[in-house]
């Protein structure tokens, strides 16, 4: 197996566990046993440790030394309000910068992400939906402030997704990306840029199927 294949498998495992934590399928305080996860996904414990490290950076998992890794507990209300303030400040700054510097390529990529999210929402595919939603957010935050800002955003905003998912739906989660897309399109319109039409549903489903076929487990 090549390094790229290993990296792709770790990314897919991280996406699956992340979605289960955000969705509440894995509850706060649950111990994440490395061997059980390795058996579940058909890999060794090495990739699982790397996956848990990714989730720790996102605030979804904590390490308790010899006791192992656990799903993080809910934030108390005061801390949650601080997280909300930080998250909103980053997103407001990122959207402002994106509207100033976005080009046709940026718009098309973000538009395709929103098109995929709509398909996932309509078909109830939460894992694919939430991870595409996160990639959408990461992309425009990266354009605004690079990898450092993405790392700060991830440690705050993905943790908040876990806090609030029970109060939201995939349809309501689509509102923010759709609004951001509309604002970017408005900024680009004065340049008379002919924006590429979004991929149609059949093409997107085909691409999704091709990608999933490469991995040894289903989502």
Buried (B, 14 or more C-beta within 10 A) or exposed (E): EEEEEBEBBBBBBBBBBBBBBBBEEBEBEBEBBBEEBBEBBEBEBEBBBBBBBBBBEBBBBBEEEEEEBBBBEEBEEEEBEEBBEBBEEBBEBBBEBBBEEBEEEBBBBBBBBBBBBBBBBEEEBBBBBBBBBBBBBBBBBBBBBEEEBBBBBBBBBBBBBBBEBEEEEBEEBBEBBEEBBEBBBEBBEEEEEEBEEBBEBEEBBEEBEEEEEEBEEEB
